[in-house]
């Protein structure tokens, strides 16, 4: 009997430096956020049907074995996201045209006819 002892964790870093699961667009951030909220691997796989249950188990196992480095990565991702939000808000601070148009459209759709 040949027992395979090494299993490849389905993680990849995309061109933007974001860790994704397998060939999907699902991020490590999303999987770990679900797990931290108490979701089981089965529930996570249900939330992300593009992933196999085995992929979710491998990613959760990787997180549990490498919590410190994964948490550091997640903290850095949060900082980058916050900076991107601030940059966007500064760039479009005086331009509320699109936002106003979208809010007006939403209001019009919600009015009874």
C-alpha positions in Angstrom: 0.0 0.0 0.0 1.4 3.4 -1.0 0.4 6.1 1.4 0.7 9.6 0.2 1.8 11.9 3.0 2.2 15.3 1.3 -0.9 17.1 0.1 -0.7 20.3 -2.0 -2.7 23.2 -0.5 -4.7 24.8 -3.3 -3.5 28.4 -2.8 -2.1 30.7 -5.5 -1.0 34.3 -5.5 -2.6 36.3 -8.4 -1.0 39.1 -10.3 -2.2 41.7 -7.7 -0.7 39.8 -4.8 -4.0 38.4 -3.5 -4.1 34.8 -2.3 -6.8 32.8 -4.1 -8.1 29.3 -3.8 -7.2 27.0 -6.6 -8.1 28.4 -10.0 -11.1 30.2 -8.6 -11.4 33.9 -7.8 -12.3 33.1 -4.2 -9.9 34.7 -1.8 -8.2 33.3 1.2 -9.6 36.3 3.1 -13.2 35.2 2.3 -12.6 31.6 3.5 -10.9 32.6 6.7 -13.6 35.3 7.4 -16.3 32.6 7.1 -14.3 30.2 9.3 -13.7 32.9 12.0 -17.5 33.5 12.1 -17.9 29.9 13.0 -18.8 28.4 9.6 -17.8 24.7 9.2 -15.9 23.7 6.1 -19.2 22.2 4.8 -20.9 25.5 5.2 -18.0 27.4 3.6 -18.1 25.0 0.6 -21.8 25.7 0.3 -21.2 29.5 0.4 -18.6 29.1 -2.4 -19.9 26.3 -4.7 -17.0 26.8 -7.1 -14.8 25.1 -4.4 -14.6 21.5 -3.5 -15.1 20.5 0.1 -11.6 19.0 0.1 -10.1 22.4 -1.0 -11.9 24.1 1.9 -10.6 21.6 4.4 -7.0 22.0 3.1 -7.2 25.8 3.3 -8.6 25.8 6.8 -6.0 23.2 7.9 -3.3 25.4 6.4 -4.7 28.4 8.3 -4.7 26.5 11.6 -1.1 25.4 11.0 0.1 28.8 9.9 -2.1 31.2 11.8 0.5 33.8 12.5 1.7 34.3 8.9 -1.9 34.1 7.5 -3.1 36.6 10.1 -0.2 38.9 9.2 -1.2 38.6 5.5 -4.9 39.3 6.3 -3.9 42.4 8.4 -1.9 43.7 5.4 -4.8 43.1 3.0 -7.1 45.1 5.4 -4.6 48.0 5.4 -4.4 47.9 1.6 -8.2 47.9 1.3 -8.5 50.8 3.7 -5.9 52.8 1.8 -7.7 52.1 -1.5 -11.0 53.3 0.0 -9.3 56.5 1.2 -7.6 57.1 -2.2 -10.9 56.6 -4.0 -12.8 58.9 -1.6 -10.2 61.6 -2.1 -10.1 61.2 -5.8 -13.9 61.5 -6.1 -14.6 63.7 -3.1 -16.1 66.6 -5.1 -17.8 64.5 -7.8 -21.1 63.2 -6.5 -22.7 63.1 -9.9 -22.7 59.4 -10.3 -23.7 58.8 -6.7 -26.6 61.3 -6.9 -27.8 59.7 -10.2 -27.7 56.2 -8.7 -29.5 57.3 -5.6 -32.2 59.1 -7.6 -32.7 56.0 -9.8 -33.0 53.8 -6.6 -35.6 56.2 -5.2 -37.6 56.2 -8.4 -37.6 52.4 -8.5 -38.9 52.2 -4.9 -41.8 54.6 -5.5 -45.2 52.8 -5.8 -46.7 53.0 -9.3 
